[in-house]
Amino acid sequence: MKKSIRTFLKVAEKDEIARSANPAIVRASTIYFKTMQEMRSHQKKISKGKKVLHWDYGRQGSQTTIKLQNILRELEQSYDVFLTQTGFGAVAVFNINKFCFFANFIFKISKTIWIIPNCVYRPTQKLTSQLLKEFKIKTIWYDPNNFDDLKNKVTKKTKLIYVENPGSNSFEFQDLGKIVSFAKRKNIYTAIDNTWATAYYFKPIKLGFDLSITSATKYYSGHSDVMAGSLAVSKKVYKKVWWYNHVSGYRLSADDAYLIIRGIRTLDLRLDKHHENTLKVIKWLSKQKKIAKILYPHNPSSKSYKLWKKYYSGASGLLSIIIKSKSKNSVYSFVNSLKLFGIGYSWGGYSSLAVYNDQTEMGDRRFFKIEKNHHLIRLHVGLEDTNDLISDLKNALRKVK
Ligand SMILES: Cc1ncc(COP(=O)(O)O)c(C=O)c1O
């Protein structure tokens, strides 16, 4: 019986042996085999990419991480999914951006060029433009609002087009279908950071991307208490990623994988509610004189609306608002006086968040400028009652002078 994804998320990977709703947390470094022959034949299966119920050594994960991979593979409709964690690697940037590093390095070929829209998450900007230089990989920025700019910047040396959609905090929305078909014609790999929508609302591998990155810390976890990354891949790149994964030591702990499985059971319900709540909140925000702009792809008056509708089946709870004011302090007071929107980073958890974003905090943005007397606040609309969220915003907006 073909199940809908909502049903699949509820029934997948229950533990048949323990008879529990979620898989057991299996922590293991040593994995025992009955004989050497059994060990060798298992290793052969693994090296051929065959699906297994356990690995031959704990560095690759355990039954718990395999179960999470099984769920994500179906959700992403990808050839396979690899998992990453924070905390591995002594160099800080790897920790901050472990899955981007992971994705990036499998294509590490000296003297090649990557094309990246100038709207990506700031640590991704730093990683690609600064760290990759050390490996003689050049990053070229293009204007995310201008497909011709991307086309004009591609050369014979271009190996990868890496997009983040929508743009971090500024929410530019690109024609992803156009990008994928152009890249295929030119034989260029494509990768996307799909954290904002997740594979529940948009399936990049199905559209033709080779790699799809999701910070599982956000909506997959949904409870702001675990960090993890997921990298879904197409068949074309699977072997390269598998090899890199094998030699890199990337691994998600069984405990964290368990928490992501528990969170992902309700991904559909949570995301649909984030979407519904956000639409109610932006309807109210759009009537407020102090708000100059709302940056949210499912906003019928936004430039991105048509493209969002073409490719995505829903929208998450992350948006930005632009407040008009001559007094930055009063906008800080607005954020400080919010009672239900906590001040803090990360997003995708059940609760609402707000953070003031300076232009500098968004990194080296060449195609997005915050105008004078405009202030960008990133909001994450959580699962609270929207009447309460709107009252909170209403009270706090009084502080804006
Ligand atoms: C779009 C996007 N991608 C990736 C990340 C990094 O995810 P993590 O916090 O799991 O390292 C973030 C974090 O905020 C993000 O906003």
The ligand as a Gaussian input file, in Angstrom:
#p B3LYP/6-31G(d) Opt

LIG

0 1
 C       19.998000      28.225000       6.237000
 C       20.871000      27.595000       7.269000
 N       21.669000      26.594000       6.920000
 C       22.474000      26.007000       7.804000
 C       22.516000      26.400000       9.126000
 C       23.454000      25.724000      10.106000
 O       22.811000      24.758000      10.826000
 P       23.344000      24.231000      12.276000
 O       22.907000      25.256000      13.234000
 O       22.692000      22.911000      12.435000
 O       24.829000      24.129000      12.189000
 C       21.712000      27.424000       9.544000
 C       21.728000      27.859000      10.958000
 O       21.118000      28.785000      11.369000
 C       20.872000      28.061000       8.584000
 O       20.090000      29.099000       8.937000

